[in-house]
Amino acid sequence: MASLTLPSSYSTSLSSSSSTCLFSSSCSSLRYSAFFPKRTRLPSYVNCEINKPVDEKPIIPIINDETLPAFLQAKRLQNAVTSNNTKLKIFSGTANPSLSQETAWNMGLELGKINIKRFADGEIYVQLQESVRGCDVFLIQPTCPPANENLMELLVMVDACRRASAKRITAVIPYFGYARADRKTQGRQSIAAKLVANMITKGGADRVLACDLHSGQSMGYFDIPVDHVHCQVMNLIGDVKGKVAVMLDDMIDTAGTIAKGAELLHDVGAREVYACCSHAVFSPPAVERLSSGLFQEVITTNTIPVMDKNYFPQLTVLSVANLLGETIWRVHDDSSVSSIFQ
């Protein structure tokens, strides 16, 4: 069963000034971010721990109006929708249930009931605990570490919905694992991004919703529609001497590239350096590099749940729940998604 802890939360905004410039470590250019999700400072995050299911009960977080933060209560009342009045269903995998829960509550919906468990030999079992016949189903499951387990769980969830006669199945993948394997750089290499795209398509998904793919070409690997939500929409070039530099990247894995970029920015006279990324993979020694003093602040999102051992004083986590919720509503209503960023 699931246990959920909801500490107090508060929001702040990122101020801008003429002395601030934005730097991208991936393409050596300066970028401007036109969309900032809701900002949450540590330790104000939703922490959901999934334990072994007991008595075959659904694996979903249990929360109520008394334990929900005030800003989520207000959003829920504003968007209140009863399950009997909509054919939209949202289910969460076990990879990031706290993000799924927050997204559903921002939309005024409840997460669908689903039973997910693993047998002793590691096989994954999925059973929907409510009818999805004729429904528009959204499955929120990033393929973050452990990537293979979370990917397989997503595929089994898709299959369960397909066999339960869902009208449309959308795989909501906040973080798309294997996205970096999107081309051949040497002979006899696989293009795993295309392979995974084929698996999701052949498994029965009708649509994919992804956040900040490593490269835009990954959308072309899917033979089904892909809604790609992102933050960076404009490039700027400028001098960084005496200014505040903000480095943007789609993900931080070991932090080697972004740390070298920060060193260079300090060498050419940057007053402060901030690091921003969509996906906090944080493989060792990322935490050591990011907390070494090179960065005034490291800002990421909750597309991947950040483990407690990877928290450090300079880390700030932003929630993408509002962005996902708005996109899901637009996909469900057959409305424009790209207009969100205009």
Phi and psi restraints in degrees (value plus and minus 20) as a CYANA .aco file:
   2 ALA   PHI    -128.1   -88.1
   2 ALA   PSI     120.2   160.2
   3 SER   PHI    -137.1   -97.1
   3 SER   PSI     123.4   163.4
   4 LEU   PHI    -152.6  -112.6
   4 LEU   PSI     113.7   153.7
   5 THR   PHI    -139.5   -99.5
   5 THR   PSI     107.5   147.5
   6 LEU   PHI    -142.7  -102.7
   6 LEU   PSI      69.7   109.7
   7 PRO   PHI     -88.9   -48.9
   7 PRO   PSI     151.6   191.6
   8 SER   PHI     -86.9   -46.9
   8 SER   PSI     133.4   173.4
   9 SER   PHI    -157.0  -117.0
   9 SER   PSI     131.1   171.1
  10 TYR   PHI    -168.5  -128.5
  10 TYR   PSI     140.0   180.0
  11 SER   PHI    -134.7   -94.7
  11 SER   PSI     133.0   173.0
  12 THR   PHI    -162.6  -122.6
  12 THR   PSI     148.0   188.0
  13 SER   PHI    -140.5  -100.5
  13 SER   PSI     133.6   173.6
  14 LEU   PHI    -112.3   -72.3
  14 LEU   PSI      92.6   132.6
  15 SER   PHI     -97.4   -57.4
  15 SER   PSI     130.2   170.2
  16 SER   PHI    -143.0  -103.0
  16 SER   PSI     133.9   173.9
  17 SER   PHI    -170.9  -130.9
  17 SER   PSI     149.8   189.8
  18 SER   PHI     -88.1   -48.1
  18 SER   PSI     -36.0     4.0
  19 SER   PHI    -113.2   -73.2
  19 SER   PSI      -7.3    32.7
  20 THR   PHI    -127.9   -87.9
  20 THR   PSI     110.6   150.6
  21 CYS   PHI    -148.1  -108.1
  21 CYS   PSI     136.3   176.3
  22 LEU   PHI    -136.3   -96.3
  22 LEU   PSI     112.4   152.4
  23 PHE   PHI    -145.9  -105.9
  23 PHE   PSI     111.6   151.6
  24 SER   PHI    -122.1   -82.1
  24 SER   PSI     103.9   143.9
  25 SER   PHI     -95.1   -55.1
  25 SER   PSI     -39.8     0.2
  26 SER   PHI    -102.2   -62.2
  26 SER   PSI     -49.0    -9.0
  27 CYS   PHI    -150.3  -110.3
  27 CYS   PSI      -8.4    31.6
  28 SER   PHI      36.2    76.2
  28 SER   PSI      13.7    53.7
  29 SER   PHI    -147.2  -107.2
  29 SER   PSI     148.7   188.7
  30 LEU   PHI    -121.6   -81.6
  30 LEU   PSI     117.8   157.8
  31 ARG   PHI    -145.5  -105.5
  31 ARG   PSI     132.9   172.9
  32 TYR   PHI    -136.0   -96.0
  32 TYR   PSI     112.3   152.3
  33 SER   PHI    -117.3   -77.3
  33 SER   PSI      99.4   139.4
  34 ALA   PHI    -111.8   -71.8
  34 ALA   PSI     -29.9    10.1
  35 PHE   PHI    -154.0  -114.0
  35 PHE   PSI     104.9   144.9
  36 PHE   PHI    -139.1   -99.1
  36 PHE   PSI     100.3   140.3
  37 PRO   PHI     -90.4   -50.4
  37 PRO   PSI     156.4   196.4
  38 LYS   PHI     -79.9   -39.9
  38 LYS   PSI     115.4   155.4
  39 ARG   PHI    -124.9   -84.9
  39 ARG   PSI     113.2   153.2
  40 THR   PHI    -150.8  -110.8
  40 THR   PSI     104.0   144.0
  41 ARG   PHI    -111.4   -71.4
  41 ARG   PSI     130.2   170.2
  42 LEU   PHI     -86.9   -46.9
  42 LEU   PSI     127.7   167.7
  43 PRO   PHI    -112.0   -72.0
  43 PRO   PSI      10.2    50.2
  44 SER   PHI    -102.1   -62.1
  44 SER   PSI      56.7    96.7
  45 TYR   PHI    -156.7  -116.7
  45 TYR   PSI     140.5   180.5
  46 VAL   PHI    -110.9   -70.9
  46 VAL   PSI      99.3   139.3
  47 ASN   PHI    -132.3   -92.3
  47 ASN   PSI      98.4   138.4
  48 CYS   PHI    -143.1  -103.1
  48 CYS   PSI     102.4   142.4
  49 GLU   PHI    -127.1   -87.1
  49 GLU   PSI     106.8   146.8
  50 ILE   PHI    -115.9   -75.9
  50 ILE   PSI     102.1   142.1
  51 ASN   PHI    -127.8   -87.8
  51 ASN   PSI     155.8   195.8
  52 LYS   PHI     -84.0   -44.0
  52 LYS   PSI     110.8   150.8
  53 PRO   PHI     -83.0   -43.0
  53 PRO   PSI     124.6   164.6
  54 VAL   PHI    -135.1   -95.1
  54 VAL   PSI     111.3   151.3
  55 ASP   PHI      36.5    76.5
  55 ASP   PSI      14.2    54.2
  56 GLU   PHI      40.4    80.4
  56 GLU   PSI       7.0    47.0
  57 LYS   PHI     -99.3   -59.3
  57 LYS   PSI     132.8   172.8
  58 PRO   PHI     -80.2   -40.2
  58 PRO   PSI     123.8   163.8
  59 ILE   PHI    -112.7   -72.7
  59 ILE   PSI      64.5   104.5
  60 ILE   PHI    -160.4  -120.4
  60 ILE   PSI     128.8   168.8
  61 PRO   PHI     -83.9   -43.9
  61 PRO   PSI     124.6   164.6
  62 ILE   PHI    -128.2   -88.2
  62 ILE   PSI      92.5   132.5
  63 ILE   PHI    -155.5  -115.5
  63 ILE   PSI     145.8   185.8
  64 ASN   PHI    -165.6  -125.6
  64 ASN   PSI     158.4   198.4
  65 ASP   PHI     -82.4   -42.4
  65 ASP   PSI     -45.9    -5.9
  66 GLU   PHI     -94.6   -54.6
  66 GLU   PSI     -50.1   -10.1
  67 THR   PHI    -118.1   -78.1
  67 THR   PSI     -28.9    11.1
  68 LEU   PHI    -100.7   -60.7
  68 LEU   PSI     118.3   158.3
  69 PRO   PHI     -77.4   -37.4
  69 PRO   PSI     134.6   174.6
  70 ALA   PHI     -79.6   -39.6
  70 ALA   PSI     -60.0   -20.0
  71 PHE   PHI     -87.5   -47.5
  71 PHE   PSI     -48.5    -8.5
  72 LEU   PHI     -98.5   -58.5
  72 LEU   PSI     -54.1   -14.1
  73 GLN   PHI     -81.0   -41.0
  73 GLN   PSI     -64.9   -24.9
  74 ALA   PHI     -83.5   -43.5
  74 ALA   PSI     -62.4   -22.4
  75 LYS   PHI     -85.3   -45.3
  75 LYS   PSI     -58.6   -18.6
  76 ARG   PHI     -85.0   -45.0
  76 ARG   PSI     -63.8   -23.8
  77 LEU   PHI     -84.7   -44.7
  77 LEU   PSI     -55.0   -15.0
  78 GLN   PHI     -87.8   -47.8
  78 GLN   PSI     -59.6   -19.6
  79 ASN   PHI    -125.8   -85.8
  79 ASN   PSI      -0.9    39.1
  80 ALA   PHI     -74.0   -34.0
  80 ALA   PSI     105.1   145.1
  81 VAL   PHI    -157.4  -117.4
  81 VAL   PSI     109.9   149.9
  82 THR   PHI    -104.9   -64.9
  82 THR   PSI     129.6   169.6
  83 SER   PHI     -83.1   -43.1
  83 SER   PSI     -41.8    -1.8
  84 ASN   PHI     -97.9   -57.9
  84 ASN   PSI     -35.2     4.8
  85 ASN   PHI    -122.7   -82.7
  85 ASN   PSI     -14.0    26.0
  86 THR   PHI    -162.2  -122.2
  86 THR   PSI     128.4   168.4
  87 LYS   PHI    -117.4   -77.4
  87 LYS   PSI      -8.9    31.1
  88 LEU   PHI    -111.0   -71.0
  88 LEU   PSI     108.7   148.7
  89 LYS   PHI    -146.7  -106.7
  89 LYS   PSI     116.9   156.9
  90 ILE   PHI    -141.4  -101.4
  90 ILE   PSI     106.7   146.7
  91 PHE   PHI    -142.2  -102.2
  91 PHE   PSI     129.0   169.0
  92 SER   PHI    -134.0   -94.0
  92 SER   PSI     118.2   158.2
  93 GLY   PHI    -102.4   -62.4
  93 GLY   PSI    -192.4  -152.4
  94 THR   PHI    -113.4   -73.4
  94 THR   PSI     -20.2    19.8
  95 ALA   PHI     -91.4   -51.4
  95 ALA   PSI     -60.9   -20.9
  96 ASN   PHI    -170.4  -130.4
  96 ASN   PSI      47.1    87.1
  97 PRO   PHI     -85.5   -45.5
  97 PRO   PSI     -48.1    -8.1
  98 SER   PHI     -86.7   -46.7
  98 SER   PSI     -59.6   -19.6
  99 LEU   PHI     -85.5   -45.5
  99 LEU   PSI     -61.1   -21.1
 100 SER   PHI     -81.7   -41.7
 100 SER   PSI     -63.6   -23.6
 101 GLN   PHI     -83.4   -43.4
 101 GLN   PSI     -65.2   -25.2
 102 GLU   PHI     -85.2   -45.2
 102 GLU   PSI     -59.4   -19.4
 103 THR   PHI     -81.6   -41.6
 103 THR   PSI     -67.1   -27.1
 104 ALA   PHI     -82.2   -42.2
 104 ALA   PSI     -63.1   -23.1
 105 TRP   PHI     -90.1   -50.1
 105 TRP   PSI     -52.3   -12.3
 106 ASN   PHI     -85.0   -45.0
 106 ASN   PSI     -47.6    -7.6
 107 MET   PHI    -108.2   -68.2
 107 MET   PSI     -24.5    15.5
 108 GLY   PHI      56.2    96.2
 108 GLY   PSI       5.1    45.1
 109 LEU   PHI    -139.4   -99.4
 109 LEU   PSI     145.5   185.5
 110 GLU   PHI    -123.6   -83.6
 110 GLU   PSI     125.7   165.7
 111 LEU   PHI     -85.0   -45.0
 111 LEU   PSI     122.0   162.0
 112 GLY   PHI     -87.4   -47.4
 112 GLY   PSI     132.3   172.3
 113 LYS   PHI    -104.6   -64.6
 113 LYS   PSI     108.1   148.1
 114 ILE   PHI    -166.1  -126.1
 114 ILE   PSI     122.4   162.4
 115 ASN   PHI    -128.6   -88.6
 115 ASN   PSI      96.2   136.2
 116 ILE   PHI    -144.7  -104.7
 116 ILE   PSI     106.7   146.7
 117 LYS   PHI    -168.8  -128.8
 117 LYS   PSI     146.6   186.6
 118 ARG   PHI    -140.2  -100.2
 118 ARG   PSI     112.9   152.9
 119 PHE   PHI     -95.7   -55.7
 119 PHE   PSI     151.0   191.0
 120 ALA   PHI     -79.0   -39.0
 120 ALA   PSI     -49.4    -9.4
 121 ASP   PHI    -109.5   -69.5
 121 ASP   PSI     -14.1    25.9
 122 GLY   PHI      75.1   115.1
 122 GLY   PSI     -26.9    13.1
 123 GLU   PHI     -86.0   -46.0
 123 GLU   PSI     129.1   169.1
 124 ILE   PHI    -122.7   -82.7
 124 ILE   PSI     113.3   153.3
 125 TYR   PHI    -137.4   -97.4
 125 TYR   PSI     111.4   151.4
 126 VAL   PHI    -153.0  -113.0
 126 VAL   PSI     111.3   151.3
 127 GLN   PHI    -159.7  -119.7
 127 GLN   PSI     104.7   144.7
 128 LEU   PHI     -92.4   -52.4
 128 LEU   PSI     117.8   157.8
 129 GLN   PHI    -120.8   -80.8
 129 GLN   PSI     -10.3    29.7
 130 GLU   PHI    -172.5  -132.5
 130 GLU   PSI     140.2   180.2
 131 SER   PHI     -92.3   -52.3
 131 SER   PSI     118.7   158.7
 132 VAL   PHI    -142.9  -102.9
 132 VAL   PSI      -6.6    33.4
 133 ARG   PHI     -78.8   -38.8
 133 ARG   PSI     103.8   143.8
 134 GLY   PHI      53.3    93.3
 134 GLY   PSI      -8.4    31.6
 135 CYS   PHI    -117.6   -77.6
 135 CYS   PSI     136.6   176.6
 136 ASP   PHI    -111.6   -71.6
 136 ASP   PSI      86.4   126.4
 137 VAL   PHI    -125.1   -85.1
 137 VAL   PSI     114.0   154.0
 138 PHE   PHI    -139.4   -99.4
 138 PHE   PSI     104.6   144.6
 139 LEU   PHI    -130.0   -90.0
 139 LEU   PSI      93.3   133.3
 140 ILE   PHI    -114.9   -74.9
 140 ILE   PSI      92.4   132.4
 141 GLN   PHI    -178.7  -138.7
 141 GLN   PSI      78.7   118.7
 142 PRO   PHI     -90.9   -50.9
 142 PRO   PSI     127.0   167.0
 143 THR   PHI    -116.5   -76.5
 143 THR   PSI      34.8    74.8
 144 CYS   PHI    -104.4   -64.4
 144 CYS   PSI     151.7   191.7
 145 PRO   PHI     -76.5   -36.5
 145 PRO   PSI     115.8   155.8
 146 PRO   PHI     -93.9   -53.9
 146 PRO   PSI      92.3   132.3
 147 ALA   PHI     -79.2   -39.2
 147 ALA   PSI     -64.4   -24.4
 148 ASN   PHI     -86.3   -46.3
 148 ASN   PSI     -61.5   -21.5
 149 GLU   PHI     -85.5   -45.5
 149 GLU   PSI     -64.2   -24.2
 150 ASN   PHI     -89.5   -49.5
 150 ASN   PSI     -55.0   -15.0
 151 LEU   PHI     -84.9   -44.9
 151 LEU   PSI     -66.2   -26.2
 152 MET   PHI     -84.1   -44.1
 152 MET   PSI     -57.8   -17.8
 153 GLU   PHI     -82.3   -42.3
 153 GLU   PSI     -60.9   -20.9
 154 LEU   PHI     -81.1   -41.1
 154 LEU   PSI     -63.7   -23.7
 155 LEU   PHI     -83.2   -43.2
 155 LEU   PSI     -60.6   -20.6
 156 VAL   PHI     -89.0   -49.0
 156 VAL   PSI     -56.1   -16.1
 157 MET   PHI     -83.6   -43.6
 157 MET   PSI     -64.0   -24.0
 158 VAL   PHI     -79.8   -39.8
 158 VAL   PSI     -64.4   -24.4
 159 ASP   PHI     -82.8   -42.8
 159 ASP   PSI     -60.2   -20.2
 160 ALA   PHI     -82.5   -42.5
 160 ALA   PSI     -61.9   -21.9
 161 CYS   PHI     -88.0   -48.0
 161 CYS   PSI     -59.0   -19.0
 162 ARG   PHI     -83.5   -43.5
 162 ARG   PSI     -63.1   -23.1
 163 ARG   PHI     -93.4   -53.4
 163 ARG   PSI     -36.1     3.9
 164 ALA   PHI    -114.1   -74.1
 164 ALA   PSI      -8.2    31.8
 165 SER   PHI      48.4    88.4
 165 SER   PSI      16.6    56.6
 166 ALA   PHI     -84.3   -44.3
 166 ALA   PSI     121.8   161.8
 167 LYS   PHI     -90.2   -50.2
 167 LYS   PSI     -63.3   -23.3
 168 ARG   PHI    -165.7  -125.7
 168 ARG   PSI     119.3   159.3
 169 ILE   PHI    -140.7  -100.7
 169 ILE   PSI     100.6   140.6
 170 THR   PHI    -132.5   -92.5
 170 THR   PSI     102.5   142.5
 171 ALA   PHI    -106.4   -66.4
 171 ALA   PSI      90.9   130.9
 172 VAL   PHI    -112.0   -72.0
 172 VAL   PSI      89.1   129.1
 173 ILE   PHI    -138.0   -98.0
 173 ILE   PSI      66.8   106.8
 174 PRO   PHI     -75.7   -35.7
 174 PRO   PSI     -57.2   -17.2
 175 TYR   PHI    -147.2  -107.2
 175 TYR   PSI     101.3   141.3
 176 PHE   PHI    -118.8   -78.8
 176 PHE   PSI      81.0   121.0
 177 GLY   PHI     -85.2   -45.2
 177 GLY   PSI     135.8   175.8
 178 TYR   PHI      52.6    92.6
 178 TYR   PSI     -15.0    25.0
 179 ALA   PHI     -84.8   -44.8
 179 ALA   PSI     -45.7    -5.7
 180 ARG   PHI     -94.7   -54.7
 180 ARG   PSI     -38.8     1.2
 181 ALA   PHI    -109.8   -69.8
 181 ALA   PSI      41.5    81.5
 182 ASP   PHI    -124.6   -84.6
 182 ASP   PSI     -14.8    25.2
 183 ARG   PHI    -183.5  -143.5
 183 ARG   PSI     146.5   186.5
 184 LYS   PHI    -116.9   -76.9
 184 LYS   PSI      99.1   139.1
 185 THR   PHI    -118.4   -78.4
 185 THR   PSI     -37.2     2.8
 186 GLN   PHI    -162.4  -122.4
 186 GLN   PSI     146.9   186.9
 187 GLY   PHI     -87.6   -47.6
 187 GLY   PSI     131.9   171.9
 188 ARG   PHI      43.7    83.7
 188 ARG   PSI       9.9    49.9
 189 GLN   PHI    -121.0   -81.0
 189 GLN   PSI     131.4   171.4
 190 SER   PHI    -107.8   -67.8
 190 SER   PSI     138.4   178.4
 191 ILE   PHI    -129.8   -89.8
 191 ILE   PSI      63.1   103.1
 192 ALA   PHI     -84.9   -44.9
 192 ALA   PSI     -48.3    -8.3
 193 ALA   PHI     -81.5   -41.5
 193 ALA   PSI     -60.8   -20.8
 194 LYS   PHI     -88.3   -48.3
 194 LYS   PSI     -60.4   -20.4
 195 LEU   PHI     -79.9   -39.9
 195 LEU   PSI     -67.1   -27.1
 196 VAL   PHI     -85.0   -45.0
 196 VAL   PSI     -59.0   -19.0
 197 ALA   PHI     -80.4   -40.4
 197 ALA   PSI     -62.0   -22.0
 198 ASN   PHI     -83.4   -43.4
 198 ASN   PSI     -60.1   -20.1
 199 MET   PHI     -82.8   -42.8
 199 MET   PSI     -63.5   -23.5
 200 ILE   PHI     -86.8   -46.8
 200 ILE   PSI     -59.8   -19.8
 201 THR   PHI     -87.5   -47.5
 201 THR   PSI     -70.3   -30.3
 202 LYS   PHI     -87.2   -47.2
 202 LYS   PSI     -45.1    -5.1
 203 GLY   PHI     -88.2   -48.2
 203 GLY   PSI     -40.2    -0.2
 204 GLY   PHI     105.0   145.0
 204 GLY   PSI     -17.9    22.1
 205 ALA   PHI     -90.1   -50.1
 205 ALA   PSI     120.0   160.0
 206 ASP   PHI    -117.6   -77.6
 206 ASP   PSI     -37.3     2.7
 207 ARG   PHI    -180.5  -140.5
 207 ARG   PSI     134.4   174.4
 208 VAL   PHI    -147.9  -107.9
 208 VAL   PSI     116.7   156.7
 209 LEU   PHI    -139.2   -99.2
 209 LEU   PSI      97.5   137.5
 210 ALA   PHI    -148.2  -108.2
 210 ALA   PSI     134.3   174.3
 211 CYS   PHI    -131.0   -91.0
 211 CYS   PSI     106.8   146.8
 212 ASP   PHI      22.5    62.5
 212 ASP   PSI      48.7    88.7
 213 LEU   PHI     -82.0   -42.0
 213 LEU   PSI     132.1   172.1
 214 HIS   PHI     -79.6   -39.6
 214 HIS   PSI     -56.2   -16.2
 215 SER   PHI    -166.9  -126.9
 215 SER   PSI     127.3   167.3
 216 GLY   PHI     -82.6   -42.6
 216 GLY   PSI     -45.7    -5.7
 217 GLN   PHI     -85.3   -45.3
 217 GLN   PSI     -39.4     0.6
 218 SER   PHI     -82.1   -42.1
 218 SER   PSI     -47.4    -7.4
 219 MET   PHI     -82.2   -42.2
 219 MET   PSI     -53.1   -13.1
 220 GLY   PHI     -92.1   -52.1
 220 GLY   PSI     -32.5     7.5
 221 TYR   PHI     -96.9   -56.9
 221 TYR   PSI     -38.1     1.9
 222 PHE   PHI    -110.5   -70.5
 222 PHE   PSI     117.4   157.4
 223 ASP   PHI    -113.6   -73.6
 223 ASP   PSI      -0.4    39.6
 224 ILE   PHI    -151.1  -111.1
 224 ILE   PSI     142.6   182.6
 225 PRO   PHI     -80.5   -40.5
 225 PRO   PSI     122.0   162.0
 226 VAL   PHI    -145.8  -105.8
 226 VAL   PSI     104.6   144.6
 227 ASP   PHI    -118.8   -78.8
 227 ASP   PSI      95.3   135.3
 228 HIS   PHI    -128.1   -88.1
 228 HIS   PSI      87.9   127.9
 229 VAL   PHI    -116.5   -76.5
 229 VAL   PSI     118.7   158.7
 230 HIS   PHI    -169.3  -129.3
 230 HIS   PSI     155.3   195.3
 231 CYS   PHI    -134.6   -94.6
 231 CYS   PSI     -58.3   -18.3
 232 GLN   PHI    -108.6   -68.6
 232 GLN   PSI     105.2   145.2
 233 VAL   PHI    -150.0  -110.0
 233 VAL   PSI     -19.9    20.1
 234 MET   PHI    -170.8  -130.8
 234 MET   PSI     121.6   161.6
 235 ASN   PHI    -129.1   -89.1
 235 ASN   PSI     118.8   158.8
 236 LEU   PHI    -150.3  -110.3
 236 LEU   PSI     125.4   165.4
 237 ILE   PHI    -137.6   -97.6
 237 ILE   PSI     115.8   155.8
 238 GLY   PHI    -191.1  -151.1
 238 GLY   PSI     153.2   193.2
 239 ASP   PHI    -103.9   -63.9
 239 ASP   PSI     122.7   162.7
 240 VAL   PHI    -126.4   -86.4
 240 VAL   PSI     -21.9    18.1
 241 LYS   PHI     -83.5   -43.5
 241 LYS   PSI     104.1   144.1
 242 GLY   PHI      54.3    94.3
 242 GLY   PSI     -10.3    29.7
 243 LYS   PHI    -133.8   -93.8
 243 LYS   PSI     152.5   192.5
 244 VAL   PHI    -114.9   -74.9
 244 VAL   PSI     100.4   140.4
 245 ALA   PHI    -121.2   -81.2
 245 ALA   PSI     111.2   151.2
 246 VAL   PHI    -135.6   -95.6
 246 VAL   PSI      94.5   134.5
 247 MET   PHI    -112.7   -72.7
 247 MET   PSI     109.0   149.0
 248 LEU   PHI    -135.9   -95.9
 248 LEU   PSI     117.9   157.9
 249 ASP   PHI    -171.5  -131.5
 249 ASP   PSI     140.0   180.0
 250 ASP   PHI     -93.2   -53.2
 250 ASP   PSI     -52.0   -12.0
 251 MET   PHI    -170.4  -130.4
 251 MET   PSI     137.7   177.7
 252 ILE   PHI    -142.1  -102.1
 252 ILE   PSI      97.5   137.5
 253 ASP   PHI    -119.5   -79.5
 253 ASP   PSI    -105.5   -65.5
 254 THR   PHI    -112.0   -72.0
 254 THR   PSI     -26.9    13.1
 255 ALA   PHI      50.0    90.0
 255 ALA   PSI      -5.9    34.1
 256 GLY   PHI     -85.5   -45.5
 256 GLY   PSI     -68.4   -28.4
 257 THR   PHI     -85.7   -45.7
 257 THR   PSI     -66.9   -26.9
 258 ILE   PHI     -90.7   -50.7
 258 ILE   PSI     -50.2   -10.2
 259 ALA   PHI     -88.5   -48.5
 259 ALA   PSI     -60.9   -20.9
 260 LYS   PHI     -84.3   -44.3
 260 LYS   PSI     -59.0   -19.0
 261 GLY   PHI     -83.4   -43.4
 261 GLY   PSI     -57.9   -17.9
 262 ALA   PHI     -86.4   -46.4
 262 ALA   PSI     -60.1   -20.1
 263 GLU   PHI     -80.1   -40.1
 263 GLU   PSI     -62.1   -22.1
 264 LEU   PHI     -83.9   -43.9
 264 LEU   PSI     -62.4   -22.4
 265 LEU   PHI     -82.9   -42.9
 265 LEU   PSI     -60.3   -20.3
 266 HIS   PHI     -85.1   -45.1
 266 HIS   PSI     -58.3   -18.3
 267 ASP   PHI     -83.7   -43.7
 267 ASP   PSI     -53.4   -13.4
 268 VAL   PHI    -114.1   -74.1
 268 VAL   PSI     -10.3    29.7
 269 GLY   PHI      84.4   124.4
 269 GLY   PSI      -6.8    33.2
 270 ALA   PHI     -83.9   -43.9
 270 ALA   PSI     115.6   155.6
 271 ARG   PHI     -94.1   -54.1
 271 ARG   PSI     -64.7   -24.7
 272 GLU   PHI    -162.0  -122.0
 272 GLU   PSI     132.2   172.2
 273 VAL   PHI    -147.2  -107.2
 273 VAL   PSI     107.7   147.7
 274 TYR   PHI    -133.4   -93.4
 274 TYR   PSI     123.9   163.9
 275 ALA   PHI    -134.2   -94.2
 275 ALA   PSI     111.7   151.7
 276 CYS   PHI    -149.0  -109.0
 276 CYS   PSI     115.6   155.6
 277 CYS   PHI    -167.3  -127.3
 277 CYS   PSI     137.8   177.8
 278 SER   PHI    -102.3   -62.3
 278 SER   PSI     -57.8   -17.8
 279 HIS   PHI    -142.4  -102.4
 279 HIS   PSI      97.4   137.4
 280 ALA   PHI    -113.4   -73.4
 280 ALA   PSI      63.4   103.4
 281 VAL   PHI     -90.2   -50.2
 281 VAL   PSI     -66.2   -26.2
 282 PHE   PHI      33.3    73.3
 282 PHE   PSI      38.4    78.4
 283 SER   PHI    -101.1   -61.1
 283 SER   PSI     127.7   167.7
 284 PRO   PHI     -77.5   -37.5
 284 PRO   PSI     120.5   160.5
 285 PRO   PHI    -121.1   -81.1
 285 PRO   PSI      25.7    65.7
 286 ALA   PHI     -78.3   -38.3
 286 ALA   PSI     -66.6   -26.6
 287 VAL   PHI     -81.5   -41.5
 287 VAL   PSI     -61.6   -21.6
 288 GLU   PHI     -82.1   -42.1
 288 GLU   PSI     -62.1   -22.1
 289 ARG   PHI     -89.5   -49.5
 289 ARG   PSI     -61.1   -21.1
 290 LEU   PHI     -92.8   -52.8
 290 LEU   PSI     -47.4    -7.4
 291 SER   PHI    -120.0   -80.0
 291 SER   PSI      -6.7    33.3
 292 SER   PHI    -100.2   -60.2
 292 SER   PSI     -26.2    13.8
 293 GLY   PHI      88.6   128.6
 293 GLY   PSI     -24.7    15.3
 294 LEU   PHI     -90.2   -50.2
 294 LEU   PSI     -48.5    -8.5
 295 PHE   PHI    -136.4   -96.4
 295 PHE   PSI     115.4   155.4
 296 GLN   PHI     -89.7   -49.7
 296 GLN   PSI     -56.9   -16.9
 297 GLU   PHI    -176.6  -136.6
 297 GLU   PSI     124.6   164.6
 298 VAL   PHI    -137.2   -97.2
 298 VAL   PSI      98.7   138.7
 299 ILE   PHI    -133.6   -93.6
 299 ILE   PSI     107.5   147.5
 300 THR   PHI    -157.8  -117.8
 300 THR   PSI    -198.0  -158.0
 301 THR   PHI    -138.9   -98.9
 301 THR   PSI     155.9   195.9
 302 ASN   PHI    -119.2   -79.2
 302 ASN   PSI       9.4    49.4
 303 THR   PHI     -82.1   -42.1
 303 THR   PSI     -50.2   -10.2
 304 ILE   PHI    -139.3   -99.3
 304 ILE   PSI     110.4   150.4
 305 PRO   PHI     -86.8   -46.8
 305 PRO   PSI     107.9   147.9
 306 VAL   PHI    -105.7   -65.7
 306 VAL   PSI     102.3   142.3
 307 MET   PHI     -87.9   -47.9
 307 MET   PSI     130.8   170.8
 308 ASP   PHI     -75.9   -35.9
 308 ASP   PSI     -56.8   -16.8
 309 LYS   PHI     -88.0   -48.0
 309 LYS   PSI     -35.6     4.4
 310 ASN   PHI    -118.2   -78.2
 310 ASN   PSI     -14.1    25.9
 311 TYR   PHI    -101.1   -61.1
 311 TYR   PSI     122.4   162.4
 312 PHE   PHI    -166.6  -126.6
 312 PHE   PSI     142.2   182.2
 313 PRO   PHI     -77.2   -37.2
 313 PRO   PSI     -53.2   -13.2
 314 GLN   PHI    -102.1   -62.1
 314 GLN   PSI     -22.1    17.9
 315 LEU   PHI    -105.6   -65.6
 315 LEU   PSI     112.1   152.1
 316 THR   PHI    -145.3  -105.3
 316 THR   PSI     113.5   153.5
 317 VAL   PHI    -131.6   -91.6
 317 VAL   PSI     106.9   146.9
 318 LEU   PHI    -121.2   -81.2
 318 LEU   PSI     127.2   167.2
 319 SER   PHI    -115.9   -75.9
 319 SER   PSI     113.5   153.5
 320 VAL   PHI    -120.8   -80.8
 320 VAL   PSI      -7.9    32.1
 321 ALA   PHI     -80.6   -40.6
 321 ALA   PSI     -62.5   -22.5
 322 ASN   PHI     -82.5   -42.5
 322 ASN   PSI     -62.0   -22.0
 323 LEU   PHI     -84.1   -44.1
 323 LEU   PSI     -64.8   -24.8
 324 LEU   PHI     -84.5   -44.5
 324 LEU   PSI     -64.0   -24.0
 325 GLY   PHI     -81.2   -41.2
 325 GLY   PSI     -65.0   -25.0
 326 GLU   PHI     -83.3   -43.3
 326 GLU   PSI     -60.5   -20.5
 327 THR   PHI     -86.7   -46.7
 327 THR   PSI     -61.1   -21.1
 328 ILE   PHI     -81.3   -41.3
 328 ILE   PSI     -63.4   -23.4
 329 TRP   PHI     -80.5   -40.5
 329 TRP   PSI     -62.5   -22.5
 330 ARG   PHI     -88.3   -48.3
 330 ARG   PSI     -58.6   -18.6
 331 VAL   PHI     -84.7   -44.7
 331 VAL   PSI     -63.0   -23.0
 332 HIS   PHI     -82.9   -42.9
 332 HIS   PSI     -57.8   -17.8
 333 ASP   PHI    -108.9   -68.9
 333 ASP   PSI     -15.9    24.1
 334 ASP   PHI      37.8    77.8
 334 ASP   PSI      20.2    60.2
 335 SER   PHI    -122.6   -82.6
 335 SER   PSI     149.8   189.8
 336 SER   PHI     -90.0   -50.0
 336 SER   PSI     114.5   154.5
 337 VAL   PHI    -113.3   -73.3
 337 VAL   PSI     -57.4   -17.4
 338 SER   PHI     -84.5   -44.5
 338 SER   PSI     -44.9    -4.9
 339 SER   PHI     -87.9   -47.9
 339 SER   PSI     -34.6     5.4
 340 ILE   PHI     -78.6   -38.6
 340 ILE   PSI     -54.7   -14.7
 341 PHE   PHI    -120.2   -80.2
 341 PHE   PSI     -11.3    28.7
